[in-house]
Amino acid sequence: MFGNARVVRRMASLGPRARWGGAATLAVLAVALQVLQWRFDGGRAPFLVFSPCLVFAAAAFGHGPALLVFLTGLFAGVWMLDPHGTPPALEGSEPAAIGAYALLGLLSIYLGGLGRIYAGRALRAEQALADERVAQSEAQRDHLYHLLLQAPGFVVILRGPGHLIELTNTDFDALVGRTGLVGTPFATAVPELASGHLVAQLDAAFRGGTSYAARETPVHVGNGGSPAERLRYIDFALQPIAGDGPPAGVFLSGVDVSEARRAREALLLNEERLKDGLMAARMAVWEFDLVRDEVLFSDSAIVLFGASLETLRRPWHLVHPDDLPRLLEARAAAIARRGEYQMIVRARRADNGAAMWLDLRGRCIVGQDGGVHQLRGVTIDVTAREVAEQGLRAAERRKDEFLAMLAHELRNPLAPISAAATLLQRGIAQPAQVAMAAAIVARQASHLSRLVDDLLDAARISRGKIELVRHPFDLREAVRDALEQVQPLLDAKRHRLEAALPATPLGVDGDRARLTQVVANLLSNAIRFTAPGGNIGVTLHDDGGQAMLAVSDDGCGIPAELLPHVFGLFTQGERGADRSQGGLGIGLAIVSGMVALHGGSVRADSDGPGRGARFTVSLPAVALPDRPVTVTPAALPGKAMALLLVDDNRDAADTLAILLRGAGHHCEALYDAESALAAVRACRPDACILDIGLPGMDGYTLAREIRAIAGPHVVLFALSGYGRAEDKAKAAAAGFDRHFVKPVAPEELLGALTAAGACPPAANGPIGGTTA
């Protein structure tokens, strides 16, 4: 009985009333049982039932209640020994039975009470131990609870098949942006997390005890902000909570890895950007292991060198043999001083052998032992830059040669002009000599004008500013005009010319003057580079809808290396020190540009130096319309006009004024804008010829002032050294009736004045247009 902790715990917990009541009940029960036994044995064992009951009472109820049972049993046993009320005798078995009961009863009461005391002590010790264990368990549970609350991630404990939330930590509340979720179903409390897949895993963990984990699961948490702002990436882990039987719940934990994912994505993006940057910059990053004699390149080297990274572990065979010793020497010097090196070397691609220029930059990586075991650096493909620099150097050289040729060509006409001027200044020239000097000046001035026109044409073509006046015409006419222009040159060098033109018209749609210039330039080029008495040929024919024009000569020819560049702006072949061929060397550039503007092409061929050259022009042929019959109007008689000429260049103003006066006009030459305005106020002229580049007030402003004073009847001509389209448009906007480019042809200016006198602006508006 005392070995059963539950029975002992129950007996020890009885109060005084329960103990005395239990003892009384036990005494009555024992009396009843003893009486029942007495009826069967006649009282031979009057204390048989009371003895065990006495032991139980002593152990269960203590000394006092046990003594009650003892006395009850004593009186009941004595009565059973003599039911008729006679006191028991002192002899025989009755006194012995009573004494034995009394002795055994008291001993039982003592021993039972003593056992109860020891059992109570053991029970109290056990209870204290249990209480201590419970306290420890509570403390441990509280500690674990606080650890869960402070875990580096969110924690949720779910109970039951409905996954009721039993516990959440602060990280989970912060993640979902809500608190007070304990006691609510997980799917209802946080529907943004309770996806169908996660709920299925929770059910599987609760029913089957299976665990589950997921990495970087995208979820949208919270209610504010855009979807992108609410997007989070979560690492989930769930574990069933074990019980005595099936799992009692599910332990759900997770970590918000959004920042780590974004950092990784940013790192990958930076790597992609770096790779794209390396590819765009034609650059490769490398590390050179000196111990293993191997180079580890970045992926961009595959495209850079046209080889695999494995092949590029030892790339020295790609370096030009003449540059490899310099590279090794520079590297060794950098290692010796533990510094850096940089140099440009020639190399070749591994796949196609194409030549490359590489900018190598490396630095030494010093180890903990102070030695250099590794180099790190970059290789940059600078082939395009080197080729461009070589081209620029070649262009600079050609430009210098061109400027020297330009100076030579400008000095050539200036020398006879200067000599003629000196002859006229000294007053010793005879009339024939004066005429000769005038012819020299006119001829050389015309030559200078052609040089300037060539330069301007080359500049306009290079900028795409050339203007064409296109109409269908017979290309034979342009060839004949060109032959007429170069005839003096042919005669001077005694060349033999053979021209083969078709018998029928060959039409093209183009600018006749510009195509005449093309043919004249080709002929002039052939004349210059053909020795006196040489042969020059011109052919023109229709080749399947293409007008084919060819100019050939048997002159000095063109070297093969120069042939692809003959149409360049500053490209010229070798010339003698006397530069007897003349020209600026830009005629062919003008030819190429003009032909391209007409939708054609030009090709140069030569068998080499001393074997002549052939230039072939191809233009689209067109059908010519029927030529209308034109009636030439009778020339209108001119009249003397009152002219005002304003130019700050006194020599130019005075000589042009003399020319105009000689043509019968009344001309006053002035040299500044203020004097011109005063003259206009004093006497209204018929026409004003104004230089644009005047000091102070320019010609545009002066034209507006004159218009404001003299009204629309006065004719305004602009005279400028600039002949661009924008210059002409600016002159028209300022009120000029016509724009002339210096040096103006006297016949052209006089013709414009004659037309202005016949058709004044007030009646017919601006005269003509602009003249280049």
Secondary structure as GFF3:
##gff-version 3
##sequence-region A 1 772
A	DSSP	alpha_helix	5	12	.	.	.	ID=ss1
A	DSSP	alpha_helix	16	41	.	.	.	ID=ss2
A	DSSP	alpha_helix	50	61	.	.	.	ID=ss3
A	DSSP	alpha_helix	63	81	.	.	.	ID=ss4
A	DSSP	alpha_helix	94	149	.	.	.	ID=ss5
A	DSSP	beta_strand	154	159	.	.	.	ID=ss6
A	DSSP	beta_strand	164	168	.	.	.	ID=ss7
A	DSSP	alpha_helix	170	176	.	.	.	ID=ss8
A	DSSP	alpha_helix	186	189	.	.	.	ID=ss9
A	DSSP	alpha_helix	196	208	.	.	.	ID=ss10
A	DSSP	beta_strand	212	220	.	.	.	ID=ss11
A	DSSP	alpha_helix	227	230	.	.	.	ID=ss12
A	DSSP	beta_strand	231	241	.	.	.	ID=ss13
A	DSSP	beta_strand	249	256	.	.	.	ID=ss14
A	DSSP	alpha_helix	258	280	.	.	.	ID=ss15
A	DSSP	beta_strand	283	289	.	.	.	ID=ss16
A	DSSP	beta_strand	294	297	.	.	.	ID=ss17
A	DSSP	alpha_helix	300	305	.	.	.	ID=ss18
A	DSSP	three_ten_helix	311	313	.	.	.	ID=ss19
A	DSSP	three_ten_helix	315	318	.	.	.	ID=ss20
A	DSSP	alpha_helix	324	337	.	.	.	ID=ss21
A	DSSP	beta_strand	340	348	.	.	.	ID=ss22
A	DSSP	beta_strand	355	366	.	.	.	ID=ss23
A	DSSP	beta_strand	372	381	.	.	.	ID=ss24
A	DSSP	alpha_helix	383	426	.	.	.	ID=ss25
A	DSSP	alpha_helix	431	463	.	.	.	ID=ss26
A	DSSP	beta_strand	471	474	.	.	.	ID=ss27
A	DSSP	alpha_helix	475	493	.	.	.	ID=ss28
A	DSSP	beta_strand	496	500	.	.	.	ID=ss29
A	DSSP	beta_strand	507	510	.	.	.	ID=ss30
A	DSSP	alpha_helix	512	528	.	.	.	ID=ss31
A	DSSP	beta_strand	535	542	.	.	.	ID=ss32
A	DSSP	beta_strand	546	553	.	.	.	ID=ss33
A	DSSP	three_ten_helix	563	565	.	.	.	ID=ss34
A	DSSP	alpha_helix	587	597	.	.	.	ID=ss35
A	DSSP	beta_strand	601	605	.	.	.	ID=ss36
A	DSSP	beta_strand	613	620	.	.	.	ID=ss37
A	DSSP	beta_strand	642	646	.	.	.	ID=ss38
A	DSSP	alpha_helix	650	662	.	.	.	ID=ss39
A	DSSP	beta_strand	666	670	.	.	.	ID=ss40
A	DSSP	alpha_helix	673	682	.	.	.	ID=ss41
A	DSSP	beta_strand	687	691	.	.	.	ID=ss42
A	DSSP	alpha_helix	699	710	.	.	.	ID=ss43
A	DSSP	three_ten_helix	711	713	.	.	.	ID=ss44
A	DSSP	beta_strand	715	720	.	.	.	ID=ss45
A	DSSP	alpha_helix	725	733	.	.	.	ID=ss46
A	DSSP	beta_strand	738	741	.	.	.	ID=ss47
A	DSSP	alpha_helix	746	758	.	.	.	ID=ss48
A	DSSP	alpha_helix	761	764	.	.	.	ID=ss49
###
